[in-house]
Amino acid sequence: MKYNPADKIQDLQYFREFGGVNPSISDSSTYTFLSAKTMFDTFEGNAEGCYLYSRHSSPSNLYLGEALAAMEATEAATVTASGMGAITPVILQLCDAGDHIVSSRTIYGGTYAFMKNFLPKLNINTSFVNITKLEEVESAITSNTKILYCESVSNPLLEIANIPALAELVKKYNLKLVVDNTFSPLSITPSILGADIVIHSLTKFINGSSDTVGGVICGPSDFINELRNVNDGACMLLGSTMDSFRSASILKNLRTLHIRMQKHSGNAMYLAEKFQALGLKTVYPGLNSHHGNELFTSMMNDEYGFGGMLTIDVGSLEKANSLMELMQEENLGYLAVSLGFYKTLFSAPGTSTSSEIPEEEQLEMGLSDGLIRFSIGLDNHIDRTFKQMKKCMEQIGVLEKVTL
């Protein structure tokens, strides 16, 4: 039977002796022991099921981590206070001074800035490549390379990483393949395709209500335990701990992720087809015109579609800003960064979420001033949304006024 990540979440059992349908929130920063020896063993990592201090872990965080590991088909997971709080410790745990990373050139701006501007201070350098060109990826690998880093669906250009092919490369060169799957939860399961470590910003689709910041690292138990090690674990020592109340909130929202992703994907597909039919330069992995459509289709869990992210290019930043402001005035969405909200969110990534990338590099990778990134919401009548968006586009001159 084909792997279904939503079924794995549904099959988890949290029923305990008090009968609550939701696990109790662990409202403690520290935990008691019946013996000093057990406390010592817990410090040494030899006391399964014991809790030490909430920066290390807590029952609430372990519940959420268990669910996300099940979703991503990994042995274990640890949750963090943000998406960047997941990305940075993974890299710092895997790399030492003098090591090298090969990364996709189109990634979240914060990840790019960390690799480009911060890691060189630690003598860790990164080569940014076109992840869709495997020969370019392989040629960038050196004897010091430790990580091959990519996003399943890249932010913001929606390039598709060939995870099985990249997995073969990391095996060949004894590297670790780290995949950020934030844009495609449920739709793609990177670990089944060969990824070693899977990262999410839980802030986005997984939580879905834009009220919580969080992250997760999913991977082998040995690696997750290394991250938590009290002596040299990057998660433990850097302290990007998720609050237990936030963990409990995300766990509740996770149970509806499969329903939400189906709606996000269905609405995005509808709009993408309509936008493309109007002659707009539209990028969406579900369109046959997308250069990665066939690849995405070969990797996807069909039931959850091609995700909720799409882009259009309206030609200039002036038009992009005018269109977004008008759509917000018409209550079609919000001019805001982030994604995965019930309402459509739109932004010009070149001047927002990707602004850390120098302008010349943006142009080289095809990130134009007129690009608008949409996180498509859960609109009940997406046909009505489309008609209103089309009127906005006509009003500011993105489209000529024509009869539908």
DRENVEXSE-291700 format. One record per atom (N, C-alpha, C, O): z, x, y. Coordinates in steps of 0.02 Angstrom, whole numbers, plus 50000, padded with zeros to 5 digits. Last residue first. Example, Ala and Ser with C-alpha at 12.3 -4.5 7.8 and 13.67 -1.06 7.14 Angstrom:
BEGIN
503545064249888;503575068449947;503945064550002;504025067050057;503905066049716;503905061549775;503905066049835;504235071249834;
***
This chain:
BEGIN
490104921951902;490274923251832;489814919251786;489884919751725;489094927752034;489374922051999;489514923751926;489094926751893;489624941752133;489134938252092;489484932352058;490104932152055;489824953952249;490034947152232;489484943652195;488934942552222;489924970352183;489574965452225;489774958552202;489884957352142;491454979452172;490914975652141;490564971452194;490874969352243;492174985652269;492074989352205;491504986052167;491114989452133;492474978652384;491824981952379;491734986252318;491254990152315;493584970852395;493614977552426;492974981652416;492944987452435;493164959052333;493414958752401;493434965652434;493314966252494;492844962652203;492314960452248;492544960852321;492154962752365;494124965352156;493624970652157;493044968952203;492784973252238;494694952652165;494974958152205;494464963752211;494384966652265;493924945952070;493904943852140;494164949352186;493894950552240;494364952751956;493664953251977;493574951152050;493204954252087;495674948351947;495534955451960;494824956351985;494704960352030;495434934951916;495764936651979;495654943951997;495564945652055;494824936151792;494464932851846;494764934551914;494414935551963;495874942351717;495234945751729;494864942651788;494624946351831;496854932251716;496994938651748;496344942251765;496264944851820;496184922751638;496354921251708;496484927651747;496264928351804;496174929751518;495544927851549;495644926151623;495234927951665;497484930651482;497164936751506;496484935251538;496254939051580;498784922251483;498084920251493;497704926051523;497614926451584;499934930051468;499794924751419;499064922551423;498754921151371;500144947351482;499904941151512;499714936051458;499364937751410;500824959351462;500844954251410;500614947451435;500864942351413;499844972951536;500444969151520;500334963851467;499834963751431;499194989251529;499064982051528;499664978251501;499954980051450;499185001251636;499594999451578;499574991851576;499894988451616;497825009951704;498145003451693;498575003651630;498355005851578;497355021451823;497635020651756;498005014051753;498445012651793;495915024651911;496505020451908;496725019851836;496335018051793;495025037051998;495265034651933;495895030551941;496365032651975;494535043052110;494455035852104;494715032952040;494645026952028;494685056752095;495105053252144;495095045752134;495585042352149;494615061251918;494335060251984;494815056352029;495275053152006;494685072051799;495165067551830;494975066651903;495155070751946;493955081551732;493655075051742;494135069851770;494005063851765;494365094551724;494475090351665;494195083351672;494205079451625;494015099151851;493715102251792;493785097851730;493335097551689;494855091651934;494125090651937;493785093351875;493315090351849;496095097051896;495965089851888;495205088551886;494955084951844;495925110051939;495975108751867;495865101351852;495565099651801;495925108152077;495325111052045;495335109951970;494805109051939;497225102852098;496635098752110;496015101552075;495615097752048;498465106151971;498095107952031;497435104152036;497125102451986;499625094251915;499035098051896;498625099751958;498455095151995;500545085851970;500755092851958;500165097351939;500205103451946;499995073351970;499945077152032;500165084452024;500005088652066;499995063951873;499665070351857;499615074851918;499225079651918;500635052951929;500895055751867;500575062251845;500845065751802;499875054752073;500535052352051;500745056051988;501005061651991;498595057552104;499085058252159;499775055852139;500205054952182;497955055251985;497835061652019;498325062952075;498465068652092;498235041951948;498615047451919;498525054151954;498975058351953;498565028352031;498035033452034;498355039952010;498715043152048;499135014351934;499245019951979;498625024251979;498215023951933;499894999151876;499305003251890;499475008551941;499895007651986;500494987751753;500644992951802;500014997151813;499644998451766;500774971051705;500304976551712;500524981351767;500714979251822;502354967351631;501874966251684;501404972151687;501604977851672;503134972851535;502824966451519;502294964551571;501834960751556;502744990751520;503114985051548;502774978551529;502184978551510;502045002151488;502374998451434;502774992551456;503124989451415;502375015151611;501945010851570;502365007151519;502945008651508;502365024751765;502625022851700;502165017751667;501625016151693;502165019351937;502055023951882;502395021051820;502685015651822;501405005352022;501995009051998;501785013951943;501295012751908;501014991252081;500814998152096;501415002552081;501865003352122;500964978251962;501344982152011;501034989052019;500824992251971;500014962851950;500344968751923;500694972451979;500724970152036;499544952252015;499204953951952;499524959951918;499334961851863;499874947052140;500344946452084;500004947552016;500174944251967;499134950152249;498924944152212;499344943152148;499194938752108;499684962252285;499774956452330;499624949952294;499934944752306;499174969852181;499884968752185;500044962752229;500474958652214;497824969952214;498034966952150;498784965552150;499004960552122;497914976952335;497704969952335;497914966552270;498154960852271;498314989652292;498734985952339;498564978552339;499004974252343;497224992952210;497894992252181;498354988352227;498744984152204;496174993352305;496154988652249;496854987652220;497044981952207;496595003752390;496494996952416;496504991852361;496804986452368;496615014652302;497225012352333;497165005252360;497635001252353;495245015152267;495755014352216;496395011652246;496695006952220;494645017552390;494515011252355;495045009852302;495255004152293;495195030352415;495275024852463;495175018052429;495575013452439;494755037952310;495465036552314;495595030652362;496035026552350;493235031852232;493595035552284;494335033552284;494515028152260;492725025952111;492315030252154;492675034352206;492455039752224;493385019152015;493085015152068;492765019452122;492545016852173;493585019451847;493455023951904;493075019951956;492515017651945;494905014151740;494255012951771;494195017851829;494695020251856;495775015051583;495635017551650;494955014851674;494505013551635;497145008751483;496435009551498;496365012351569;496825012051609;498335005451356;498135009551414;497375009751422;497015010751373;498844999451242;498844995551304;498614999351365;498684996751421;498005000951080;498495002451132;498374998651196;497874995151204;497144996750983;496995003151015;497465004651074;497325009251113;498014988450846;497494989450896;497484996350927;497765001150900;498854985450743;499154986250810;498654988150864;498844989250921;498224984950620;498564978950643;498784979250717;498874974150749;497754997750582;497314992750612;497664986950647;497434984450699;498295012450623;498565006850585;498255000550616;498464998350669;497015025350639;497455020050663;497735015650608;497455015150554;496075035050610;496785036850607;497255030950615;497845031550599;494815029650628;494965032850564;495705034450555;495945035250499;494875025550761;494825020550708;495005023450640;495315020050599;494855037950825;495445033650830;495455028650773;495965027550741;493535041750791;494105045650769;494735041450770;495115041450722;492775031950856;492725032650784;493325036450755;493585034750702;493165034350992;493265027850959;493265028450883;493705025750850;492995045051076;493475045751022;493585039350982;494055039050942;492105041151173;491895046651128;492385047651070;492205050751020;491795024151197;492295029551202;492125034951151;492025033451092;490925014051167;490685019251214;491175025051220;490995030351246;491635005151094;491165009451058;490915015151102;490715020451077;493335003851142;492625002851158;492195007651118;492365013451109;494625007851116;494345002551075;493615001151088;493294997651049;495005017151214;494845019551147;494525014251101;494185015951053;494225016051369;494715012851325;494525014751253;493955013951234;493615017151527;493795021251469;494355017651432;494895016351460;492265012351629;492875010351594;492995014851534;492535016151495;491475009851767;491585015551723;492265014751690;492785016251720;490774993451772;491294998151792;491335003851742;491245002851682;489904983751731;489614990051753;490124995051778;489945000351803;490414972651675;490274972251746;489964978651774;489774978951832;490684977051548;490114972551556;489924971751630;489344970251646;491864984051573;491264987751555;490634983451565;490124985951588;492724973251596;492604978251649;491954982051635;491544983051680;492694966951470;492464963351530;492294968351586;491784967551619;493234976851387;492564974251374;492284970651435;491694971451450;494504978251448;494044983951443;493324981651432;492864984151464;495094965651430;494924968051497;494414973751495;493964973951536;495214965551288;494854960251324;494634962751392;494044961951411;496004976751264;495334976451236;494904971251274;494324972451289;497184972751327;496814978651352;496094978551326;495634980251363;497584961951248;497424960951319;497014966751347;496544965651386;497804968551125;497314963151131;497104961951202;496514960951216;498814977751160;498164980051136;497634974751143;497074976151165;499874969251197;499634974351243;498914976351224;498474976651266;499984962151074;499784958651136;499534963551188;499014962351220;500384972150986;499804968150970;499534964551033;498934964151043;501544976451049;500964980951046;500324977151028;499784978751053;502404965251033;502194967451099;501564971851097;501114970951138;502584965050895;502304959250929;502024961250997;501474959251016;503164977650873;502534975950840;502194969950873;501584969750877;504364977250949;503814981650968;503154979650937;502634979850970;505514970550924;504934966550945;504324970750962;503824968150986;506414980350894;506264975450842;505694970750861;505424967350818;506654987551008;506204990450957;505994985250907;505444985750879;507654980851075;506954979851096;506454982451045;505904979951039;508774985751005;508624978551006;507894977351024;507554973250993;508674999351036;508624997150966;508464989750962;508074987650920;508914999251173;508245001051148;508154998651077;507624996251058;510284995751174;509784991651208;509084992951181;508704988251168;510875006451107;510924999651079;510404995051109;510124990851074;510575016851196;510325016951127;510325009951097;509835007851066;511315012951307;510585013051311;510275013151242;509765009951230;512585014651257;512375007951279;511615007551284;511315002451267;512615028551235;512635023851178;512425016751197;512115013351157;511485039251320;512085035251321;512055029851266;511525027051253;510795054351257;510705047251274;511375043651271;511775044751226;510865070651326;511135065751280;510995058651304;511055057051363;510445084751346;510055078751366;510235072851320;509825070551281;511045097651329;511435091851348;511055085651369;511315081651407;510785110351289;510495108151352;510775101451375;510735099851434;511475110951167;511685115351221;511385113451289;511685114851341;510895101051084;511615101451093;511795105251156;512225103051195;509525104151091;509765097551113;510515097751127;510745094951177;509525117551042;509305116051111;509535109151135;509705108451193;510805125950957;510355120150958;510175118051028;510615116951070;511695136150932;511055137850963;510555132050963;509955133150967;512965130350899;512905137350920;512255138850957;512255142451007;512875117450855;513335118750911;513265125850937;513485127250993;511315109750823;511795114950805;512225116950865;511965117950920;510315100850844;510995098450856;511525103850844;512115102650855;509165107450805;509215105250875;509935103250893;510135104050951;509425108550668;509415114550711;509495112750784;509855116050821;509265095250629;509935098350626;509975104750667;510485106150698;507895094250646;508335089950686;509045092850686;509385092750737;507475103450547;507345104750618;507795100650663;508045103150713;507935097250430;508155104050446;508055105550520;508495108550553;507235085050429;507965085150438;508205092050459;508645092650502;505705084650524;506085086250464;506835086750478;507035088550533;505635072050657;505385077650618;505785078850556;506165074450535;505625066150822;505595064350751;505305070250712;504795073050731;506485063750966;506145068950928;506195066950855;506745066150828;506425053051109;506595054251039;506175059951011;505605060951030;507145046451263;506645050151224;506875050851152;507455049551136;507315036051411;507535038951348;506965042651313;506385041951332;507855024351529;507505030651518;507775033651453;508375033951442;507655007051558;508015012351524;507575018551518;506975017951504;506894996951602;507574997051627;507975002851598;508575003451613;505624993051555;505674997151615;506374997051646;506454997151707;505454986851434;505694982751490;505834986751553;506134984151600;505044994951326;504634989351347;504864985351407;504504980851429;505365004451223;505885000151254;505564993951285;505784988351272;504045008051187;504555006851136;505125002651164;505334997851132;503255010451304;503145004551262;503725003051215;503874997151204;504455020051388;503825016551394;503765010651346;504195006151348;505595027051359;505565023451422;504985018451423;505025013351456;505415035451256;505635028651239;505625024051300;505655017951293;504215046351234;504625043951290;504795036751273;504365032351275;504215054651077;504065048751118;504495048851181;505065051251180;503535066150959;503955064751018;503735058151049;503145056451049;503555073850803;503285068450844;503785066750898;504385066050885;503065087850709;503575084850752;503235079650797;502705080950824;501945090050628;502605092450607;503165088850644;503675087150615;500585079650575;500995082550629;501675084650601;501945081450556;499825073250476;499935080450471;500345083650527;500445089650526;499755059750468;499115063250479;499205070850480;498715074550485;501055056150462;500645054750403;499975058450407;499675060050355;501405059350593;501685063250537;501295062150473;501205066850434;500755049750679;500535056750675;500795060650615;500435064950588;500175034950671;500775038050642;500615045450630;500375047250577;499625023350791;499505029750757;500175032350732;500685032050767;500175010950825;499455011550815;499275017850776;498835017750733;501565013850841;501335009450788;500585010250774;500385010150716;501225020251003;501705018550951;501435013150905;501125008350928;500365027751097;500105024251039;500625022850985;500495024250926;500885035151201;500375030151218;500185025851158;499855020751167;501795044051137;502035038951183;501535033451196;501725027551201;501745054751050;501415048451029;501595042651075;501555036851054;501475071351051;501775066151093;501395059651079;500795059151094;501655082850924;501235077450950;501655072450989;502145069850963;501515098950868;501965094450903;501535089150939;501095090950979;501335109050735;500965104150773;501455098950801;501765095250764;501675126050721;501955119350719;501525114750763;501385116350820;500785138050616;501055135550680;501415128950668;501455126550611;499965145650525;500695145250519;501035143450585;501495146750607;498605144850527;498915150050569;499675149850568;500005153450606;498325134350438;497955140650433;498315146350469;498315152050445;499135124150487;499265126950420;498935133850413;499235138550386;498515121750607;499195124350608;499395127150540;499785131950536;497265116850561;497305123050600;498015125950599;498095131950591;497625104850501;497335110150460;497375116950496;497495122050465;498045097850613;498535099550561;498275104950514;498655109250491;496845095950677;497335100450708;497865102450658;498115108150660;496315086550588;495975093050596;496445098150628;496455103950609;497235075750603;497135078950538;496805085850543;497005090550508;497095073150746;497715075750718;497625078750649;497905084150636;496165074650868;496005074350797;496595077250759;496585083150741;496615065051008;496715071250971;496555070050897;496775065150868;495665057751132;495975056751067;496025063351030;495525066851022;495975054451304;495635058351253;496025057651188;496635057051189;496465047751417;496385044151354;495925047751305;495535044651269;496825053351536;496105052551522;495955049151456;495375047651442;498075056651582;497875049651587;497165048251563;496935042651567;498645057751420;498825054851485;498525059251540;498715065151545;497855055051261;498085059251317;498185055251381;497865050151393;498515050751113;498055048151163;498285051151229;498855050051250;499345060751059;498885056951017;498315054051059;497725054751042;499435076251142;499615069251143;499115065451100;498515066851103;499955092651082;499475087751107;499795080851112;500365079851090;500125109651040;500415103751071;499875099051096;499385101251127;500575121450929;499975117950952;500215111150975;500485107250935;501605135850938;501535128550942;500825126650962;500515129751005;501515149650933;502005146250890;501885138750886;502045135550835;500595164550952;500615157250959;501105154250909;501105156050850;500405177950938;501045175850965;501125168150970;501645165650990;499105179750899;499625181650851;500325179450873;500785179250833;498315164750965;498435171950962;498965173350909;499245168850879;497095152450998;497675154450958;497715162050954;497215165350942;495905149351056;496475150751101;497095153151063;497555155751094;495035146050956;494925152450990;495505154351037;495585160151055;495475133250922;495595138850876;495515145550911;495885150250897;495055125851035;495755126051016;495895132250973;496365135950986;493685127551028;494045130051087;494795130651072;495125135351093;493415121050910;493275128150914;493625131350974;493825137150970;493765107850940;494175111650893;494045119150896;494495123150886;493885098751072;493425103951049;493815108851005;494155113351030;494865090551117;494335087351077;493835092351051;493395090651011;495675097751199;495925096451131;495395093251087;495455093351026;495315110451296;495045103851283;495195102151210;494885104951165;496865119151337;496195118651309;495965111351306;496375106751313;497925131151404;497725124151406;496995123451386;496565126851414;499125141851345;498405141151356;498235133851352;498375130551301;500675147851405;500295142351376;499555143051394;499385144551451;502115158451373;501495156651408;501095151551369;501155150951308;503675164051409;503305159851361;502705157151398;502785153851450;504585170451492;504075174351458;503775170551399;503635173451346;505305161951565;505615163951503;505145168351461;505275169751402;504435159051665;505065162351684;505435164951623;505825169751628;503455151651598;503325158751611;503945162551635;503985168651626;504045138451597;504095142751538;503915150051551;504215154451519;503715132951726;504395134751708;504425139751650;504795144651654;502325130851744;502735133751798;503415136151776;503685140951805;501715126051625;501345130351672;501805134151719;501695140051733;502655118151557;502305123651523;502005128651572;502035134651561;503085109451659;503575113351621;503235119351587;503495124951589;501865103751699;502245107851747;502765112251711;502865117951730;501515096751582;501085101951608;501475106651654;501425112751648;502555087451579;502475092151524;502055098151546;502225103851532;502265080551698;502905083951691;502885089151635;503165094551642;500995074951670;501075079951723;501725083851718;501735089751733;500405073651503;500835071051557;500995076651607;501115082351587;498815081651480;499465079351457;499855076651517;499645077551575;497465089451452;497635083051482;498265080351448;498235077251395;497415101051379;497405101651452;497585095051485;497835095051542;498475104451240;497945100351270;497985100951346;498535101451374;499025121151211;499145114151228;498505110851252;498065114051281;499775133951128;499115131151143;499215123651153;499465120151108;500985146051174;500835139051157;500105137651172;499835139951223;501915160551126;501335157451159;501225150451131;501365149051073;503275172351157;502865167751117;502355164151160;502365164551222;504085179551240;503495182951213;503045178451172;502495180551153;505585171851191;505235175951241;504675179751208;504755182751155;505245158751070;505665163951100;505255167551154;504655166351161;505125141551018;504835147551051;505385152251076;505905150051101;505795130750966;505265133750925;505015140450954;504735144450917;506685126751063;506945128250996;506425132050955;506615136250913;505865124251171;506325129851176;506645131551109;506855137251098;505165113051123;504805119151140;505275125151141;505115130451114;506235103951108;505795105651052;505455112251064;505435116651020;506765102951238;507145106351186;506725108151124;506855113151091;505655096251308;505875103051325;506295106351270;506175112251256;505475083251250;504945088351249;505225095351258;505055099951220;506655076251275;506435077251206;505935083051202;505965087151156;506765075851410;507345078351373;507215079051299;507615081951263;505605069251441;505625076451453;506215079751418;506185085551399;506105056551405;505545059451369;505515066951379;505405070651331;507925056651401;507285055351433;506735058151388;506865061851340;509035058951322;509135055051383;508475053451419;508475049251465;508635056651146;508815060551205;508815056051267;508625050251264;508895056150968;508695053051031;508985056951089;509495060251083;508165062750823;508715062950870;508485060350937;507935062050960;507775059750651;507605059450722;508235060150762;508785058450740;507035062850487;507595061850534;507325061350605;506735062550618;505865062750411;506515062750378;507085060950425;507565057750403;504625050650467;504915057450464;505605056950432;505895051550425;503915039150503;503845041950436;504075049250433;503755053450400;504125032350620;503665038050622;503605041750555;503265046850551;505055022550580;504425020650611;503915026250607;503325024950593;506105030650535;505765026250488;505075024150515;504585024050478;506455036450656;506215040750601;505845036650549;505325038750523;506895025150721;506305028550746;506025033350694;505415034250690;508055021750647;507495016950653;506855020450674;506315018850648;508825033250666;508635031250598;508035026550601;507565027250561;509045032950804;508665038350774;508415036650705;507855038450686;509855021450811;509195021450843;508765026950813;508175025850800;510975026250738;510625020050719;509915020050747;509435018750711;511335037450815;511085038450747;510725032150721;510235032750685;511785031550931;511195035850934;510905036950865;510295037450857;512915024750881;512365021050913;511725025150914;511185022650900;513735035450832;513455030350787;512865026650817;512365025450783;513175051050905;513625045250904;513335040150856;512735040550840;513155068750940;512855062550915;513385057150918;513965058450932;513435078151044;513145080150980;512785074250948;512205074650930;513985070951143;513415075251161;513055077651098;512455079051099;515055064951079;514445061051088;513855065051115;513285062751112;515775073250943;515765072551016;515085069551032;514585071551003;515855070250801;516255075350835;516345073750909;516905072950934;515855060850653;515635061550723;516125066050759;516735065550749;515235061650486;515775062350534;515495063350604;514965066450613;514175061750397;514455055350416;515035055650465;515315050450483;514545077250321;514065071750329;514435065350347;514945063550317;514995091450368;515365085150356;514905079250370;514885076750426;514505103550410;514595102450338;514975096050322;515245095450267;514405109150535;513845105250510;513895103550437;513385102150405;515465115150591;515025119550553;514415115850525;513975118850495;516115104250645;515855109450690;515345113850655;514845115950685;516495098650522;516005095150565;515705099950616;515105099750629;517445107750477;516825106750438;516285103350480;515695104850473;518435105650575;518105112150568;517435111450532;516935114150554;518775092250545;518515094050611;518145100650609;517605101350637;519245094050416;518645090050426;518345091350495;517735091650503;520395101650444;519855104550404;519195100750414;518665103750420;521235093050509;520945098450547;520365101650510;519895104050541;520995075650470;521245082250454;520895087550496;520325086550517;520535064350526;521155063750488;521435070450468;522025071150452;519915063950694;519875066450625;520555065450591;521075065750623;519025054850823;519625057550791;519485059750719;518995057550688;517845058650952;518035055150891;518605058750856;518665064850859;517215054851117;517465059551067;517765055451010;517915049551018;516705044751191;516405051251202;516635056351149;516305061351138;516325028051144;516785033751143;516395040151156;515825040951133;515775015551097;515975016651166;516505022251170;517055021251197;514555011651003;515085016650999;515275018851070;514975023451098;514224994850971;514095000551015;514695005351013;515265003251020;513854988350808;514304989150865;514124995350905;513895000350878;512244981650765;512784986450754;513204987250817;512954986950873;512004964050759;511844970450791;512414975350778;512994973350780;512644954750685;511924955650672;511644961750708;511114964350690;514224958250611;513814957650671;513074958850656;512904963350617;515104959650502;514594954450500;514194953650563;513834948650569;516034969050473;516224963850520;515684958550530;515804953550564;515424978050386;515974974050361;516184968450408;516474963450386;513654976650427;514254980350412;514824975550396;514714969450394;511914978150431;512484973650417;513084977850395;513034982050351;510754984750451;511324986750493;511944982450479;512444983250514;509374990550369;509944985850363;510534988550403;510774994050390;507604990750387;508254993950397;508814988750398;508734983350425;506424983650384;506794984450321;507464987850329;507864987950282;505874984550510;506144978050488;506594978850426;507074975150418;505404997650509;505934995750556;506284989350531;506894988850531;504424996350412;504965001150401;505554999750448;506135000450428;503534987550470;503904985450411;504504989950398;505034987650377;502994995550569;503424989950589;503824987350530;504404985250539;502185004750498;502795006950531;503265001350551;503875002250551;501515004250345;501574999850403;502225001450439;502754999750414;500375012250240;501005012850278;500995008150338;500515008150376;499595002750112;499545006750172;500205006550211;500535001450215;500005004349940;500005000050000;500005004450062;500375009450066;
***
